[in-house]
Amino acid sequence: MNQSKFSLADLLTLMGAITFGFFFFLGYNFLTLGDLTKSIIMASAFAFGLGMIAYVLKILKRASRNFKTTILTELILFITYAVVAYFSISPLVHYFAVSQQKEEIQNKIISNITEAEGLFEAYDAYADNRISLYERKLKSIVQAKIVNPSQYEDFGFISGTSDETQIKAKVDALEYKLKPSNYEEMKENVTWLSDSKSKVENWSPIEVVKIVNDLNSGVKSWNSKLNENSIYRQKGEETTDFDSPISFDEVSTIFTTKNSANPMGIGVGLGLYFLMLFSYLISKRHYRIRGNVLKLFFGDSTTDDKEL
C-alpha cells in the first residue's frame, strides 16, 4: 500500500517537472524571441535538475543507515533546490506576464499585419502614379517639340522616329524598372499574412513569436527591395523615392522585457515547486531516526553508533 502511494507521489514529481519545463520553455522562448533550441535546452536542464533533486531528496529521507551523512547531503540538496528554483522562476513568471497582455499583443500584431498587407497596394499606387505622370509629361513634350526642341532632345527623343513608339518604349522601360519580373512573385509571397491573423487570434505562443519575427524581417526586406526599385529614374524624370507608409506598433519589446512580479506566475511557480517536492514531503524517515534528527547532531541520540 505504501509503495502505491509513493509511486503516485513520484508521478506527481514527474508531472510537476514536465509542467514547469513547459512553462519555462514558453517564457524563455518569449525572452529570446523564438530561439527554440536554446529554450528547449534551458527548460530541459532546469526541469530535469529540479525534478532529479526532488527525487533524490525523497530517497535520502527514507535512508536506513548513515543518517548523519544522508541528512547533511539532504540539507545541501534542499538548499541547492531552493537556489535553482529562485533563479529559474523568472522565465515561468514572464510567460504569464506576457500572456496577461495577450489582447493588447493580438491587436498590435493584427494591426501590423494589416499594414503589411497594404504595403504592395501603396507601392502599386506609387508606381502607377509615376508611370502615368511620366507618360503625360512625355506626351506634352512631344506636343511642344517644335516650340521647345531642346527639351525634346533632353528627354532622349530622336527625330525621325515615331513619337508614339518612343513614348511607349520609355513608359515600358520605366514600368519594367519599377515592377520587374519578380515583382508579382514577391507579392504572392505575402499570402501567409492572411493565415497569420487566425494564428494570432487563436493565440499560439510559439507561433505568435515566429509571426512577429517573420513580419518584422519580411516587411524590412520587402520595403528595402521596393525602395531600391523606386530609386531608378528615366531620363528627364523628376520624382521622389517610395516611402513606406508602415509605422509598426512595437511588439517585440513586450516579449523581451522581463516582468518578475506577476502574481499568477509566482503562484503557479511555487505550486509546481511544491508538487515536485510532494513525494519528499510525505515520505517518512526510518523509524530508528524518526524524531531524533536534532539529537543526532546536537545531543545524545538513542540511535546506536553503528546505525549512524
Backbone bond lengths (Angstrom), bond angles and torsions (degrees), N, CA, C in turn:
res aa  C-N    CA-C-N  psi(-1)  N-CA   C-N-CA  omega(-1)  CA-C   N-CA-C  phi
1 M - - - 1.473 - - 1.519 111.33 -
2 N 1.339 115.67 -43.11 1.458 119.99 178.16 1.517 111.09 -62.87
3 Q 1.356 115.52 -40.29 1.457 119.63 -178.82 1.523 111.23 -59.74
4 S 1.354 115.33 -40.86 1.460 120.81 179.56 1.520 110.77 -63.28
5 K 1.349 116.97 -41.95 1.455 120.46 -178.89 1.529 110.81 -64.27
6 F 1.338 115.70 -43.73 1.457 119.35 -179.65 1.524 111.28 -67.99
7 S 1.302 119.70 -34.42 1.461 122.34 177.79 1.520 110.45 -63.23
8 L 1.335 116.55 -40.58 1.455 120.36 176.99 1.520 110.25 -65.37
9 A 1.316 116.99 -40.16 1.459 120.86 179.05 1.520 110.52 -65.29
10 D 1.341 116.18 -39.42 1.461 119.75 177.44 1.526 110.82 -63.32
11 L 1.331 115.78 -36.92 1.461 120.18 177.30 1.526 110.48 -63.77
12 L 1.321 116.69 -38.56 1.469 120.53 177.00 1.523 110.91 -64.34
13 T 1.326 116.69 -37.51 1.468 120.74 176.34 1.522 110.00 -61.00
14 L 1.330 115.11 -45.69 1.457 120.23 179.80 1.527 111.09 -63.36
15 M 1.332 116.89 -45.61 1.451 120.88 -179.66 1.530 111.32 -64.54
16 G 1.329 115.19 -37.87 1.462 119.45 177.70 1.517 111.27 -63.28
17 A 1.339 116.76 -42.57 1.462 121.18 179.36 1.523 111.10 -65.50
18 I 1.340 117.23 -42.05 1.460 120.87 -179.97 1.533 110.72 -65.33
19 T 1.336 115.83 -44.56 1.467 119.76 179.63 1.520 111.04 -64.02
20 F 1.329 115.74 -41.91 1.463 119.81 177.48 1.528 110.23 -60.38
21 G 1.347 115.98 -46.54 1.461 120.49 179.85 1.517 112.08 -60.28
22 F 1.334 116.73 -37.48 1.459 121.35 -179.51 1.523 110.98 -64.79
23 F 1.329 117.53 -49.37 1.467 120.40 179.44 1.531 111.22 -67.42
24 F 1.341 116.43 -37.19 1.463 120.51 177.03 1.523 109.19 -60.38
25 F 1.320 116.44 -45.59 1.464 121.52 179.83 1.530 111.36 -58.95
26 L 1.335 116.83 -46.76 1.460 120.41 -179.19 1.531 111.21 -63.00
27 G 1.332 116.11 -42.70 1.461 119.57 179.33 1.516 112.11 -66.51
28 Y 1.324 116.54 -42.38 1.466 120.63 -179.63 1.529 110.25 -68.42
29 N 1.322 116.17 -33.05 1.472 120.40 176.82 1.526 110.50 -64.63
30 F 1.334 117.06 -36.39 1.460 120.46 173.74 1.527 110.20 -63.03
31 L 1.339 116.15 -49.25 1.457 121.19 -175.48 1.520 112.72 -61.69
32 T 1.338 116.49 -35.37 1.469 120.81 -178.05 1.518 112.29 -95.01
33 L 1.324 117.26 6.59 1.466 122.78 -178.72 1.527 111.88 52.24
34 G 1.345 114.73 49.51 1.452 118.74 170.75 1.509 116.83 92.76
35 D 1.332 117.99 19.49 1.471 119.72 175.17 1.532 107.78 -80.22
36 L 1.335 116.03 86.53 1.461 121.35 -173.04 1.523 112.29 -63.91
37 T 1.322 116.95 -41.77 1.469 120.24 -177.91 1.524 111.23 -61.00
38 K 1.309 116.07 -49.55 1.470 120.35 -179.63 1.520 110.70 -65.15
39 S 1.317 116.57 -38.37 1.468 120.66 -179.40 1.525 110.86 -65.25
40 I 1.326 116.83 -42.07 1.467 120.80 179.53 1.527 110.38 -65.45
41 I 1.329 116.49 -43.61 1.474 120.43 -179.16 1.523 110.68 -62.45
42 M 1.331 116.47 -47.68 1.463 120.53 -177.30 1.527 111.00 -66.49
43 A 1.329 116.87 -43.42 1.465 120.48 -179.61 1.521 110.56 -64.33
44 S 1.326 117.19 -42.03 1.466 120.90 179.80 1.516 111.25 -65.02
45 A 1.330 116.00 -41.57 1.468 120.30 -177.98 1.528 111.04 -63.76
46 F 1.329 116.98 -47.83 1.464 119.69 -177.58 1.527 111.69 -71.63
47 A 1.327 117.33 -40.88 1.463 119.92 -179.69 1.531 110.54 -65.94
48 F 1.317 116.45 -44.76 1.461 120.06 178.87 1.523 110.49 -64.55
49 G 1.327 116.62 -42.85 1.469 120.61 -179.77 1.511 112.36 -60.58
50 L 1.328 116.75 -48.37 1.464 120.48 -179.65 1.530 111.56 -65.85
51 G 1.332 116.08 -43.73 1.464 119.73 179.83 1.514 112.11 -63.73
52 M 1.331 116.97 -40.81 1.459 120.64 -179.31 1.524 111.24 -68.44
53 I 1.338 116.47 -41.22 1.465 119.56 178.42 1.522 109.75 -61.59
54 A 1.333 116.51 -44.33 1.470 120.41 -180.00 1.528 110.77 -61.43
55 Y 1.314 116.38 -40.10 1.476 120.12 -179.55 1.526 111.12 -68.22
56 V 1.329 116.99 -42.61 1.470 120.55 179.25 1.526 110.34 -66.11
57 L 1.326 117.03 -35.95 1.461 120.45 177.57 1.528 110.24 -59.05
58 K 1.313 116.76 -42.38 1.461 120.23 179.36 1.531 110.89 -62.76
59 I 1.329 115.66 -43.20 1.472 120.04 -179.82 1.524 110.47 -62.82
60 L 1.330 116.78 -43.41 1.460 120.36 -179.53 1.529 111.33 -64.80
61 K 1.310 116.05 -37.87 1.466 119.95 -178.18 1.528 111.05 -64.94
62 R 1.317 117.64 -28.18 1.463 121.86 -178.09 1.541 112.20 -93.68
63 A 1.341 116.86 10.37 1.467 120.11 -177.49 1.529 110.94 -61.35
64 S 1.329 115.54 148.83 1.473 120.93 -178.50 1.530 112.33 -113.87
65 R 1.326 116.89 7.66 1.467 120.81 179.26 1.535 108.22 -158.18
66 N 1.359 114.55 171.59 1.470 121.18 179.82 1.530 110.92 48.56
67 F 1.320 115.89 51.78 1.452 120.61 -171.93 1.527 113.62 -61.74
68 K 1.319 117.01 -42.97 1.471 118.93 -178.69 1.532 111.15 -60.91
69 T 1.313 115.77 -47.08 1.467 120.33 -178.39 1.526 111.08 -62.97
70 T 1.326 116.14 -46.38 1.458 119.03 -176.90 1.530 112.16 -68.18
71 I 1.323 116.17 -36.92 1.469 118.45 -179.76 1.524 110.89 -70.23
72 L 1.345 116.81 -38.82 1.469 119.86 175.61 1.531 110.64 -62.90
73 T 1.322 115.48 -43.22 1.474 119.84 177.43 1.519 110.04 -62.95
74 E 1.326 114.98 -40.29 1.466 120.29 178.73 1.521 110.77 -60.96
75 L 1.322 116.70 -42.43 1.464 120.80 179.49 1.531 110.97 -63.95
76 I 1.323 115.62 -44.41 1.471 120.00 179.57 1.526 110.58 -61.70
77 L 1.337 116.57 -44.13 1.462 120.34 -179.93 1.528 111.90 -66.44
78 F 1.329 115.26 -36.32 1.466 118.46 179.32 1.527 110.24 -64.67
79 I 1.338 116.20 -41.26 1.470 120.33 177.11 1.528 109.79 -64.72
80 T 1.336 115.95 -41.28 1.465 120.40 177.79 1.519 110.85 -60.72
81 Y 1.332 115.28 -42.66 1.466 120.72 178.38 1.527 110.10 -58.70
82 A 1.332 116.09 -45.12 1.464 120.40 -178.80 1.528 111.34 -64.04
83 V 1.340 116.57 -40.30 1.468 120.65 -179.78 1.528 110.49 -66.67
84 V 1.330 116.13 -46.53 1.466 120.22 179.23 1.529 110.11 -62.74
85 A 1.317 116.36 -41.14 1.465 120.66 179.07 1.530 110.81 -61.98
86 Y 1.317 116.35 -40.53 1.466 120.99 -179.23 1.526 111.42 -62.67
87 F 1.324 115.80 -44.58 1.462 119.75 -176.55 1.532 113.33 -81.67
88 S 1.322 117.53 -12.93 1.460 119.23 -176.84 1.519 113.65 -102.68
89 I 1.312 117.63 -5.11 1.460 118.96 -175.47 1.525 112.49 -78.23
90 S 1.332 116.61 -22.12 1.464 119.99 -174.98 1.528 114.01 -57.13
91 P 1.351 120.36 -50.02 1.472 119.01 179.13 1.528 112.90 -61.92
92 L 1.343 116.60 -37.15 1.461 119.92 179.02 1.527 110.25 -63.60
93 V 1.317 116.81 -47.17 1.471 120.73 178.65 1.527 110.18 -62.77
94 H 1.343 115.93 -37.45 1.462 120.29 -179.23 1.525 111.32 -62.33
95 Y 1.317 116.63 -36.90 1.472 120.00 178.94 1.526 109.96 -59.21
96 F 1.334 117.31 -46.79 1.454 120.46 -178.79 1.529 111.37 -69.68
97 A 1.340 116.55 -33.43 1.463 120.16 178.45 1.530 110.57 -64.57
98 V 1.336 116.42 -42.27 1.465 120.54 178.46 1.522 110.45 -69.32
99 S 1.331 116.34 -42.34 1.467 120.35 -177.69 1.525 111.95 -62.11
100 Q 1.328 116.98 -31.24 1.455 119.45 178.62 1.535 112.22 -71.05
101 Q 1.335 116.61 -13.58 1.468 121.14 174.87 1.534 110.81 -101.36
102 K 1.332 115.67 19.71 1.462 121.95 -174.35 1.525 112.56 -53.23
103 E 1.308 117.20 -48.48 1.461 120.43 -175.38 1.526 111.46 -62.81
104 E 1.323 115.85 -42.35 1.466 120.01 178.86 1.532 110.32 -63.78
105 I 1.334 116.35 -43.32 1.465 121.05 -179.84 1.520 110.51 -64.09
106 Q 1.336 116.68 -44.47 1.465 120.38 179.61 1.528 111.09 -59.28
107 N 1.327 116.54 -45.40 1.464 120.35 -178.65 1.529 111.48 -61.90
108 K 1.334 115.45 -41.68 1.467 119.51 -178.69 1.527 111.53 -67.97
109 I 1.336 116.16 -43.39 1.469 119.10 -178.44 1.523 110.38 -66.04
110 I 1.338 117.13 -44.87 1.464 120.09 -179.89 1.526 110.58 -62.94
111 S 1.337 116.42 -37.79 1.462 120.15 176.24 1.523 110.60 -63.04
112 N 1.338 116.29 -41.33 1.468 120.65 178.57 1.524 111.46 -65.80
113 I 1.338 115.94 -40.03 1.467 120.04 178.83 1.530 109.93 -63.17
114 T 1.331 116.50 -42.38 1.464 120.57 179.34 1.528 110.69 -61.28
115 E 1.335 116.36 -41.78 1.460 119.84 177.15 1.516 111.20 -65.04
116 A 1.332 116.12 -41.30 1.465 119.98 179.75 1.523 111.22 -62.86
117 E 1.340 116.02 -38.23 1.464 119.83 178.11 1.527 111.12 -63.82
118 G 1.330 117.07 -27.62 1.464 120.54 -179.64 1.515 113.88 -87.18
119 L 1.345 116.72 -2.10 1.466 120.06 -177.67 1.528 111.51 -61.11
120 F 1.331 117.28 -47.71 1.456 120.02 -177.84 1.528 111.59 -73.53
121 E 1.322 116.39 -29.18 1.467 118.67 174.33 1.523 109.65 -63.36
122 A 1.332 115.80 -41.29 1.462 120.24 178.94 1.527 110.79 -65.65
123 Y 1.336 114.89 -39.25 1.474 117.80 -179.69 1.530 110.76 -70.09
124 D 1.326 116.93 -39.86 1.464 119.82 176.72 1.527 110.38 -57.72
125 A 1.335 116.22 -43.36 1.471 120.36 179.67 1.524 109.81 -64.22
126 Y 1.333 116.35 -41.76 1.472 120.89 178.50 1.523 110.64 -61.98
127 A 1.351 116.88 -49.80 1.460 121.19 -176.81 1.526 111.32 -65.44
128 D 1.325 116.91 -44.80 1.466 120.41 -179.30 1.527 110.93 -63.16
129 N 1.327 115.76 -38.02 1.462 119.41 178.99 1.534 110.80 -65.91
130 R 1.341 116.75 -41.33 1.470 120.50 177.56 1.520 111.28 -62.96
131 I 1.310 115.64 -44.03 1.468 120.33 -179.05 1.524 110.47 -63.48
132 S 1.332 115.67 -43.25 1.462 120.67 -179.67 1.524 111.54 -64.47
133 L 1.352 115.58 -46.01 1.470 119.83 179.48 1.518 111.22 -63.05
134 Y 1.327 116.32 -40.40 1.459 120.13 -178.46 1.533 110.65 -67.74
135 E 1.318 115.91 -39.74 1.468 119.20 179.05 1.517 111.02 -64.48
136 R 1.332 116.70 -42.45 1.468 119.78 178.54 1.528 110.68 -64.97
137 K 1.335 115.54 -37.89 1.462 119.98 178.46 1.521 110.75 -62.91
138 L 1.327 116.29 -44.66 1.462 120.23 179.81 1.527 110.90 -61.95
139 K 1.326 116.15 -42.73 1.467 119.57 -179.39 1.533 111.49 -64.16
140 S 1.336 116.04 -38.43 1.473 119.11 178.96 1.529 111.02 -67.43
141 I 1.335 116.53 -34.60 1.462 120.82 179.11 1.525 110.45 -68.75
142 V 1.342 115.83 -40.32 1.460 120.18 177.79 1.523 110.69 -63.08
143 Q 1.327 115.45 -41.32 1.459 119.60 -179.59 1.534 111.37 -65.37
144 A 1.345 116.67 -28.63 1.470 120.84 -177.10 1.523 112.15 -104.78
145 K 1.337 117.57 18.61 1.476 118.81 -174.09 1.528 112.71 -66.37
146 I 1.333 116.62 -27.49 1.466 119.05 178.50 1.523 110.36 -73.59
147 V 1.362 114.88 -38.98 1.463 120.34 -179.72 1.522 111.22 -75.29
148 N 1.338 116.50 -37.87 1.476 120.67 -176.04 1.543 109.70 -132.42
149 P 1.304 117.71 72.37 1.470 121.15 -177.21 1.527 113.42 -65.59
150 S 1.331 116.71 -28.74 1.474 119.01 -178.88 1.533 110.96 -65.46
151 Q 1.328 115.72 -39.70 1.468 118.99 177.82 1.526 110.46 -66.13
152 Y 1.316 115.64 -36.57 1.467 121.82 177.80 1.533 109.46 -57.80
153 E 1.330 115.56 -42.73 1.470 120.69 179.65 1.530 111.37 -73.42
154 D 1.340 115.84 -36.97 1.477 119.53 -179.62 1.521 111.77 -59.93
155 F 1.310 117.11 -31.88 1.469 120.63 -179.23 1.528 112.34 -86.68
156 G 1.335 115.85 7.15 1.464 120.35 173.44 1.498 115.22 85.34
157 F 1.342 117.88 13.79 1.457 119.74 177.91 1.528 109.90 -75.25
158 I 1.311 115.78 146.22 1.459 122.05 179.88 1.515 108.85 -116.97
159 S 1.297 116.19 122.73 1.475 120.86 179.60 1.522 109.45 -63.59
160 G 1.317 115.13 143.98 1.457 120.74 178.90 1.514 113.38 92.90
161 T 1.342 117.53 -10.21 1.464 121.94 177.50 1.522 108.60 -107.23
162 S 1.309 115.89 145.62 1.462 120.10 -178.11 1.528 110.87 -54.36
163 D 1.328 115.18 124.43 1.471 119.74 -179.92 1.530 111.00 -64.32
164 E 1.326 116.04 -40.12 1.467 119.21 179.93 1.526 111.35 -61.81
165 T 1.341 115.41 -40.04 1.463 119.73 178.65 1.519 110.65 -65.35
166 Q 1.331 116.81 -40.44 1.464 121.05 -179.71 1.529 110.78 -68.06
167 I 1.324 115.74 -41.00 1.470 119.38 178.55 1.521 110.01 -61.13
168 K 1.334 115.48 -46.80 1.467 119.67 -179.76 1.531 111.05 -61.24
169 A 1.311 117.47 -40.94 1.463 121.44 -179.48 1.528 111.01 -64.10
170 K 1.323 115.38 -42.71 1.459 119.71 -179.11 1.536 111.54 -67.98
171 V 1.334 115.32 -42.08 1.475 119.97 179.45 1.526 109.79 -65.88
172 D 1.346 116.20 -42.79 1.470 119.82 178.77 1.526 111.14 -62.50
173 A 1.327 116.76 -38.22 1.471 120.75 179.80 1.526 110.58 -64.90
174 L 1.339 115.66 -41.23 1.467 119.31 178.68 1.530 110.49 -66.11
175 E 1.338 115.83 -43.64 1.468 119.43 -179.90 1.527 111.21 -62.17
176 Y 1.343 116.62 -39.28 1.466 120.02 -179.81 1.527 110.85 -65.47
177 K 1.318 116.86 -37.28 1.465 120.15 179.85 1.528 111.39 -71.87
178 L 1.331 115.80 -38.80 1.467 119.24 -179.51 1.525 111.39 -75.91
179 K 1.338 116.60 -33.75 1.466 121.56 179.43 1.532 108.71 -129.57
180 P 1.332 115.75 77.72 1.467 119.83 -178.06 1.528 112.20 -65.77
181 S 1.329 116.29 177.66 1.463 121.79 -173.47 1.524 113.37 -59.44
182 N 1.335 117.51 -28.45 1.479 120.12 -177.84 1.527 112.48 -92.03
183 Y 1.337 117.32 5.39 1.461 119.76 -175.94 1.520 112.10 -65.73
184 E 1.328 117.23 -47.08 1.464 120.51 -179.47 1.529 111.03 -64.09
185 E 1.325 115.45 -37.40 1.472 119.27 177.17 1.519 110.86 -63.37
186 M 1.329 115.74 -40.47 1.461 120.21 178.67 1.532 110.26 -64.04
187 K 1.322 117.68 -37.37 1.468 120.97 178.21 1.528 110.71 -66.44
188 E 1.312 116.67 -37.46 1.465 120.62 -179.50 1.526 111.61 -68.18
189 N 1.326 116.75 -25.69 1.465 120.46 -178.11 1.522 113.27 -71.39
190 V 1.310 117.24 -7.59 1.470 119.76 -178.93 1.529 111.71 -97.53
191 T 1.334 116.84 8.34 1.464 118.80 -179.29 1.523 112.46 -64.29
192 W 1.348 116.51 -20.92 1.468 119.86 179.88 1.529 111.63 -66.38
193 L 1.319 116.91 -16.45 1.462 119.49 -179.23 1.532 111.34 -61.95
194 S 1.332 116.69 -38.69 1.470 119.91 179.95 1.524 111.03 -63.64
195 D 1.338 116.85 -42.58 1.471 120.34 178.28 1.523 110.87 -65.66
196 S 1.322 116.32 -31.15 1.464 120.27 -177.73 1.523 111.74 -64.59
197 K 1.318 117.06 -31.69 1.466 120.03 -179.15 1.522 111.22 -60.48
198 S 1.320 117.18 -44.08 1.463 120.13 -178.98 1.524 110.73 -66.81
199 K 1.320 117.51 -36.35 1.463 120.98 178.27 1.526 110.70 -65.97
200 V 1.311 116.33 -38.42 1.468 120.28 177.95 1.523 109.94 -67.42
201 E 1.340 116.53 -42.42 1.466 120.69 -179.58 1.526 111.52 -65.24
202 N 1.334 116.67 -33.46 1.468 120.87 178.88 1.528 112.23 -81.63
203 W 1.311 116.68 -8.40 1.471 124.33 175.89 1.534 113.18 54.00
204 S 1.303 114.52 75.92 1.462 121.83 169.78 1.517 106.79 -101.91
205 P 1.353 118.66 107.76 1.468 121.21 -173.14 1.520 114.42 -52.15
206 I 1.342 117.12 -41.13 1.463 119.84 -178.89 1.526 110.09 -70.90
207 E 1.330 116.52 -44.71 1.463 120.78 -178.54 1.525 111.60 -65.92
208 V 1.327 116.85 -36.27 1.467 120.39 -178.29 1.525 110.54 -61.60
209 V 1.325 116.65 -44.75 1.471 120.40 179.21 1.524 110.15 -63.64
210 K 1.327 116.52 -42.12 1.468 120.82 179.72 1.527 110.53 -62.84
211 I 1.323 116.64 -41.01 1.463 120.72 179.63 1.523 110.78 -63.61
212 V 1.329 116.57 -43.18 1.472 120.16 178.70 1.522 110.45 -60.36
213 N 1.339 116.87 -44.64 1.467 120.72 179.07 1.526 111.10 -63.65
214 D 1.343 115.97 -47.38 1.469 119.81 -179.32 1.523 111.11 -63.69
215 L 1.315 115.56 -38.64 1.460 120.22 -179.09 1.531 111.08 -65.91
216 N 1.331 115.92 -46.15 1.461 120.05 -179.25 1.526 111.57 -63.38
217 S 1.341 115.78 -48.28 1.463 119.30 -178.41 1.527 111.05 -70.20
218 G 1.359 116.19 -38.31 1.450 119.91 -178.91 1.516 112.43 -64.33
219 V 1.323 116.66 -49.34 1.460 120.87 -178.99 1.530 110.78 -63.82
220 K 1.312 116.40 -38.67 1.465 120.08 178.66 1.528 110.51 -62.44
221 S 1.336 115.49 -42.76 1.465 120.48 179.74 1.531 111.17 -68.22
222 W 1.334 116.86 -46.21 1.466 120.48 -179.81 1.523 111.05 -61.95
223 N 1.324 115.17 -45.36 1.463 119.45 -177.80 1.523 111.00 -63.20
224 S 1.337 115.53 -39.33 1.465 120.17 178.77 1.526 111.21 -63.68
225 K 1.343 115.78 -42.95 1.462 119.82 -179.82 1.521 111.23 -67.12
226 L 1.312 117.67 -42.44 1.461 121.16 179.92 1.527 111.10 -65.15
227 N 1.323 115.59 -40.54 1.461 119.67 177.27 1.521 110.67 -64.17
228 E 1.336 115.50 -38.32 1.469 120.59 178.11 1.525 110.71 -62.90
229 N 1.337 116.69 -40.57 1.465 120.32 177.70 1.525 111.15 -64.20
230 S 1.323 115.74 -37.82 1.466 120.04 -173.68 1.528 112.91 -75.28
231 I 1.336 117.13 -13.93 1.463 119.94 -178.97 1.531 111.75 -67.16
232 Y 1.327 115.64 -26.61 1.466 120.10 -177.92 1.531 111.00 -60.43
233 R 1.342 115.18 141.58 1.465 121.42 176.28 1.528 109.66 -128.99
234 Q 1.315 115.27 131.41 1.455 119.25 170.74 1.527 108.74 -76.34
235 K 1.293 115.64 158.80 1.458 120.40 -177.15 1.523 111.29 -58.78
236 G 1.326 114.92 123.64 1.453 120.83 179.61 1.512 114.30 85.16
237 E 1.325 118.13 -3.66 1.466 120.92 -176.01 1.525 110.47 -80.45
238 E 1.297 116.53 134.19 1.462 122.72 175.68 1.530 108.18 -119.54
239 T 1.319 116.55 117.83 1.468 120.50 -177.35 1.516 109.77 -159.78
240 T 1.319 116.33 -172.96 1.470 121.49 178.11 1.527 109.64 -120.02
241 D 1.341 116.11 160.16 1.460 120.70 177.33 1.523 110.29 -73.43
242 F 1.328 114.79 160.52 1.467 120.23 177.58 1.523 109.87 -67.70
243 D 1.321 115.82 130.59 1.465 121.22 179.19 1.525 107.71 -116.74
244 S 1.332 116.50 114.94 1.462 121.04 -176.82 1.523 110.93 -59.89
245 P 1.335 116.70 132.88 1.467 119.90 178.55 1.523 112.56 -83.18
246 I 1.334 117.77 0.52 1.464 120.70 -173.68 1.524 111.59 -77.92
247 S 1.313 115.04 131.78 1.469 121.38 173.16 1.522 107.07 -132.78
248 F 1.331 115.70 89.84 1.457 121.15 -174.01 1.525 112.90 -67.02
249 D 1.349 115.15 140.66 1.457 120.24 166.17 1.523 106.86 -75.90
250 E 1.307 117.23 128.56 1.457 120.58 -176.78 1.523 110.69 -70.50
251 V 1.317 115.71 121.90 1.458 121.85 -179.27 1.528 110.74 -111.48
252 S 1.317 116.47 -33.13 1.467 121.17 -175.18 1.520 112.48 -55.50
253 T 1.336 117.06 -37.63 1.463 119.94 -177.15 1.527 111.80 -65.80
254 I 1.337 116.85 -28.11 1.465 119.47 177.72 1.527 109.64 -65.15
255 F 1.325 116.33 -38.01 1.462 121.06 179.78 1.525 112.40 -71.94
256 T 1.319 117.00 -35.12 1.465 120.18 -171.41 1.533 114.21 -96.56
257 T 1.320 117.88 -12.00 1.468 120.23 179.52 1.520 109.49 -84.30
258 K 1.315 116.62 116.81 1.461 121.00 -176.90 1.522 111.49 -68.74
259 N 1.327 114.66 141.42 1.463 121.88 174.30 1.520 106.96 -136.26
260 S 1.330 116.31 101.42 1.464 121.12 -174.93 1.522 113.21 -98.00
261 A 1.330 117.48 12.00 1.462 119.92 -175.57 1.521 112.13 -115.40
262 N 1.332 116.84 25.66 1.459 119.57 -179.09 1.524 109.78 -81.92
263 P 1.334 118.42 116.47 1.475 121.08 -175.79 1.521 113.71 -59.06
264 M 1.325 117.06 -42.06 1.460 119.58 -179.46 1.526 110.90 -63.10
265 G 1.320 116.56 -44.77 1.450 120.64 179.62 1.516 112.46 -62.26
266 I 1.323 115.58 -42.88 1.468 119.99 179.00 1.521 109.94 -63.67
267 G 1.330 116.01 -42.68 1.466 119.96 179.64 1.514 112.34 -62.60
268 V 1.331 116.85 -44.47 1.465 120.74 178.86 1.521 110.30 -64.55
269 G 1.328 116.51 -41.07 1.466 120.13 179.96 1.522 111.98 -62.46
270 L 1.322 116.28 -46.84 1.464 119.80 179.54 1.525 110.96 -64.36
271 G 1.331 115.49 -37.85 1.463 119.40 178.01 1.521 111.80 -62.63
272 L 1.318 117.01 -40.86 1.470 120.87 179.45 1.526 111.40 -70.25
273 Y 1.329 116.63 -36.16 1.471 119.14 175.94 1.528 109.90 -62.05
274 F 1.329 116.09 -42.78 1.465 120.69 178.56 1.527 110.51 -64.31
275 L 1.339 116.23 -41.21 1.461 120.03 -179.31 1.528 111.18 -62.03
276 M 1.330 116.17 -40.54 1.463 119.31 178.82 1.520 111.52 -66.47
277 L 1.328 116.67 -30.79 1.466 121.04 -179.70 1.521 113.12 -89.10
278 F 1.332 116.68 -3.24 1.457 119.82 -173.98 1.528 112.12 -57.36
279 S 1.330 116.63 -44.06 1.461 120.53 179.78 1.524 110.99 -60.45
280 Y 1.329 116.08 -38.99 1.467 121.15 178.28 1.520 111.10 -68.08
281 L 1.323 116.11 -43.67 1.460 120.08 -175.14 1.521 112.71 -66.39
282 I 1.334 118.10 -34.74 1.468 119.43 -178.17 1.529 112.87 -89.25
283 S 1.333 116.06 -8.00 1.469 118.75 178.92 1.535 109.55 -71.18
284 K 1.334 117.00 143.67 1.456 121.53 179.49 1.523 110.04 -104.27
285 R 1.307 114.81 144.11 1.454 119.28 177.77 1.531 109.54 -73.58
286 H 1.299 114.94 164.43 1.472 121.27 178.89 1.533 109.10 -60.78
287 Y 1.322 116.27 144.20 1.467 120.51 -175.38 1.526 112.48 -58.83
288 R 1.346 117.34 -25.55 1.465 119.30 -177.63 1.522 113.10 -74.89
289 I 1.349 117.04 -19.06 1.456 119.77 -179.01 1.521 111.92 -116.27
290 R 1.327 116.87 -9.67 1.452 120.79 -177.20 1.526 110.81 -58.18
291 G 1.309 115.88 122.39 1.459 120.93 179.23 1.511 114.00 84.71
292 N 1.338 117.78 -3.62 1.465 120.84 -177.54 1.522 113.40 -115.08
293 V 1.325 117.60 17.57 1.455 120.35 -175.46 1.520 111.46 -62.04
294 L 1.331 117.69 -47.55 1.456 120.41 -179.30 1.526 111.31 -67.35
295 K 1.324 116.63 -40.53 1.466 119.53 178.61 1.522 110.98 -63.56
296 L 1.310 115.05 -30.57 1.457 119.08 -178.64 1.525 110.89 -61.63
297 F 1.337 116.79 -32.56 1.457 120.35 -176.87 1.535 113.38 -104.26
298 F 1.340 116.48 -29.23 1.458 118.84 -171.29 1.524 114.26 -119.28
299 G 1.316 116.41 3.80 1.458 116.91 -179.92 1.512 111.15 -165.86
300 D 1.330 114.04 -171.98 1.461 117.88 178.38 1.513 109.35 -71.07
301 S 1.317 115.19 136.50 1.459 121.14 179.01 1.503 109.61 -112.61
302 T 1.305 116.84 148.84 1.458 120.68 177.57 1.530 110.73 -78.45
303 T 1.338 115.70 -6.35 1.454 119.75 -178.93 1.511 109.93 -80.42
304 D 1.336 117.18 134.46 1.453 121.68 179.14 1.514 110.46 -64.00
305 D 1.345 115.63 151.30 1.449 120.08 179.99 1.511 112.90 -58.13
306 K 1.318 117.19 -34.53 1.455 120.78 -178.45 1.544 110.26 -67.15
307 E 1.313 114.62 -25.26 1.467 118.06 -177.87 1.519 112.61 -85.34
308 L 1.323 117.69 -7.56 1.459 121.61 -178.44 1.521 111.69 -79.62
